[in-house]
Amino acid sequence: MNTPKRYTITAALPYTNGPIHIGHLAGVYVPGDIYARYLRATGKDVAYICGSDEHGVAIPMRAKKEGVSPQDIIDKYHGIIKKSFEDFGISFDNYSRTSAEIHHKTASEFFKKLYEDGEFIEEVTQQLYDEQANQFLADRFVVGTCPKCGNEESYGDQCEKCGTSHNATDLINPKSAITGNVPTLKETKHWFLPLDKHEAFLKEWILEGHKNDWKPNVLGQVKSWIDDGLRPRAVTRDLDWGIPVPVEGAEGKVLYVWFDAPIGYISSTKEWAEREGKNWEDYWKKDDTKLVHFIGKDNIVFHCIVFPAMLKAHGSYILPENVPANEFLNLEGNKLSTSKNWAVWLHEYLEEFPNQQDVLRYTLTANAPENKDNDFTWKDFQAKNNNELVAIFGNFINRVVVLTNKYYDGQVPPAGEFSEADENALEQLKQFPDVIAKSIERYRFREASQELMNLARLGNKYLADEEPWKVIKEDEERVKTIMNVAIQIAAGLAVLSEPFLPFTASKLQSILAIDTSLTWNDIAEKEVLLASNHQINKAELLFSKIEDATIQTQLDKLEATKKANEAENKVVEPQKETIEFDDFSKMDIRVGTIIEAEKVAKAKKLLKLKIDVGLDVRTIVSGIAESFKPEDIIGQQVTVLCNLAPRKIRGVESQGMILMTDTPDGKLAFMEPKGTVNNGSQVC
């Protein structure tokens, strides 16, 4: 495509069954926002579109879990998600929701157009049915073994372990997620989009037409699907939550969420265009519009095969120029999991790190999982802030502003004759807009963010080499030129940082008193960005150091989550074989007190205890050394099985057994009386 006249940028619609976490941000919303902000900065006509995905089985599942209605769920999480995006600076031109009337109308009309054009296959098929729940099982209400990788917890539509998309009936040993029962097969009528009809077109359009400009991970997944042979895919579901199928004979059926949701991009654009007085069709139907989808890798199939097939079948829509899907972001070495609360939630981050949106934006961009899965760690987050944002970017700006205020009362000094170092610095500054732009336009946002940081490094090195704080003592005129050059670099940072660090850029533009007339292209084209005698404001710290204690709080929070998950998932040992009362009555269980304790030589887990059990003082060897220090348990009351036959353990005769249990974090705990009781007291 030649230079587009306008850009339609979509970001995957988040499910309103939970809040946004850093995996969503790194995979979709931050890169999409950088791209949109960059295009606006270069004067492009942009529509950055998103909205809440409020249909599909995930919503009623969450509602059932929380004991509320699906409407309660979507209203709650739509509000949380929308506010989080706004507070984080994600600059959507429109954020809608699929429960909106305009979306229901748009999706219904889209379906009817394809239906009337004969683009669907109508079939009666056998679907999984839960007899006890008296309902057909939508994809996410079925769990079973993935036929491709063997994952025993695959959903009916997709395996989250290997990423394979399939039908619920493909699962091995399927079970109902509602009752746990094995479902039966029952006949039902549905409408299918014949993907096989579009196979040749998809192969030519993507595998040939975009083999040089689409990411390898996207092409690889699409090729795998096409090589396996495309098959008709149902676009309707037996469900009572969603958009009713708008044809006769479809009572009790709704549009499949993966048919309905991408149409949400179109309906959200309509909503925006109506508000802004624009023609929505220009952004979806004109060949001089560039359409780009930002998604995670789990959505590649739907955005590169299913949705394009829908658009092609409709006949009047443009197709995406690119789908730069990212891989997954892990957290502290483990896969992010909403259900296990193993995540950094955006709304919580905004509360716990006020006014530090750009720190997270920068960290997620610098570590973006663009070509492979990557890992977010709190220590790296701290290092990115302290060693880069504070020590490089913030340090340079602070020195420039402080020195300008100190030497010239905040007025940009006039430049004298430029030295070779001055000219070199200014020439390098002019190169950065193009260098950063090329990385962004190739969807290499990590690379682009590091080029931005290289500009700050250039400024730091220039000041360190020229040492104006020393030169001022002997050559005041020279210092004016040095500071003029440094201020031009600072002005360049104020403009070029906006797509990556919007809050910082706004603050920096305020400090430097830069108005909106200074543009991205000006950095390369203008000889002077801030003229002599331009008045800047006082210094203000752009970033603050993050202390170890702050990071430890976050690590402790994750550790608590891990322990809670372990406790929840801990397998309870089955009941042992039934015994008679006479067997139980043979056990002599008494309360005793530990009076001595020491480690058993060459044994990691064993302590040698002397315990007063009332009858006598006896020696017991116990495997509790990993949970307790000997000196800490002197005086501890314990419960002892006294008439257990003695046996030698590591050469020490053990004359009984103390009774223990374990805690949620895997440590041992004593079975002890609530209050102090006499040694020898029997446990009945």
C-alpha positions, 0 to 999 in steps of 0.5 A: 500500500502507498502512504495510507490516508487514514489508519484504523487500529484495533486492540483485542476486546478484553473479556469483562469477566475480570480486570486487566493485568500486565500480560494484556498490557504487554501483549496488546494495549501498550504496543497498540497505544505506542503505534497510535500515539506515534501516528498522531504525532506525525499528523496521521488520521487515526482511529484507535478502537477497542471495547469490552467483550461482554458475551460468550460463556466466560461471563455466565461462568463468572456470574455463576461463580460469584452468585450474581447475574451476567449483567452484574458481571459485565457492568462491574468489570467494564467499569474497572477496565475502562477506568484502568485504561484511562488512568494508564493513558491508553489513548483509545479514540473510542472504548465501547462495549458489545452489550451496546445497542449499536453493536447488537444492531451491527452484528445482527445486520452483518450476520443477516447479510451473510445469511441472505447471500448464502454464505453459511451452511445450515447443519443439524449436528450432535453437540455435547449436552449435560443431562443434569444441567438440562442444557447444551454445553458451550465451549468453555463449559466443557473440559477434557484432554487436548487431542494435540498435546494431551493437556488434561485441562483443555477447554472445548474451543481452545487448549491454553497450553499449546494454543490449538483451536478445536471443537468441544467434540474433539476433546478426549474424555470431555466433562461438563464444567457445570456438573462434572458429569460426562456429557452425552451427544444430542442433535441441534441446528447451527450455522457454519462459516465454510472456512474451506471455501476461503482457503485458497484466498487466505493462503494467497493473501497471507502466506504469499502476500504478507510473507515478508512483512508479517511476524514469523510467529503469526505466519507460522500459526496461520500456515499450520492451520491452513496446512491442516485443512480448513473446515466449516466453523459454527458461528452460532451457539446454544446459549442464553447469553449473547446476541440472538441469532436473527433468523427464523428457527434459531430460538435459544441460540446466540451468535458465537462470541468469536463471530460477534466480538470482532464485529465490535471493532466496527460497531465501536468505530460507528459509535466514534464516527457518529460522535465526531461527525465522521464517516465510519465507512471510510475507516473500514471500506476504503482502500486507502485506509490501513487496518492493523489488529493488535492482539495476543498470540491466542487470538491469531487464528480468529483475526487472521483466518476467521474474521478476514473470511467474514469480511471477505464473505461480506464483500465490502470491507478492507482486510488488515494490513498487519496483525502484529501479535505478541507472545505471552508475558510470564510473571516471576517465571510462571505463566500468568493466570487470572483464575489463580490470581497470579498476575499484576492487576492494572487497577491495583498497580495504579493504586500502589504506584501512584503517578508511575504509569510510565515506569510500567509502560516502559518496563513492559515495552523494554521487555515486550514478548514480541518474538518469544515469551518473556518474563516480568520480574519486580527486580527488573522493574525496579532496575529499569526505573532506577538504572534507566529512567532515573539514572539516564533519562531523568538525570539528563533532564534534571541537569539541563533544567537545574543548570539553565535556571542556575546560570541563566534564570531559566532562559535558553542562552544564545548559542555561539560558534558550534564545536565539532562535538556540538554539531555532532550531537545536534546532527545525531538528534536529527536522526532519532525521529526517523530511527525511532519511526522505522522501528515503530512502523516495523512493530519493533517497540522494544527496539524503538524504546531503546532508541529513545533511551539512546537519545537520553544517553546522547544527552548525558554523554554530551554533558559529561564530555563538555562539563559545563559546571567546570567550563563556567569558571573559565569560559562563560560564552562556551557554556551558553553554547553547551547549554543551548545544545543540551536544551535542544536535545531535551526538547527532542526528548519531550516530543519523541518520548510521548508515544512511550512515556505520555505522562513524562512527556507532558510533564517535560513539555510543561517544564520546558514550556513547549507548546503543541506546535513543536512536532515529531517532524520538527525534531529532524527539520528545524535548526532550533527547537527552543529559541534563545531567551525562551523561558523554561520553568523550575526543575521537577523530578520526572522519576523517583527511585523505587526502594527495595522495601517497595519491591519486597512488598510486591514479592511478598504479595505474590508469595502469599498468592502462591501459598494460597494456591498451594493450599487450595490445590493440596490433595487431601489424603483419602481416608484410611481403612476403617478400624474398630473402636477396640483398635482405637482404644488401644492407642495411649495418647497423652500430652507432654512437654519438650524439655530438651531438643537437639539435632540428630547428627548427619540428618537434615530432618531429624530432632532428638527430643526429651519429652516429659509425658507424665509417666516418665521422660522419654526420648523421641526422634521426630522429623521436624527439623526443617520446621523448627529450631531446637532452641525454639521448642523447649517448653512446647506442649505436644501430643504423644502416642506413648504406646508405640513400639520403640524403634531405632532411628539413626542409632537412637531408640525412639520411644513414641511419636508426637502428633503433627499436621501441616500448614497451608505453606507446607510447614509442620504444626504441633497438635497441642492443647489450647491451654496449658494442661498437666503432662500425662493428661490423656487424649480421649 
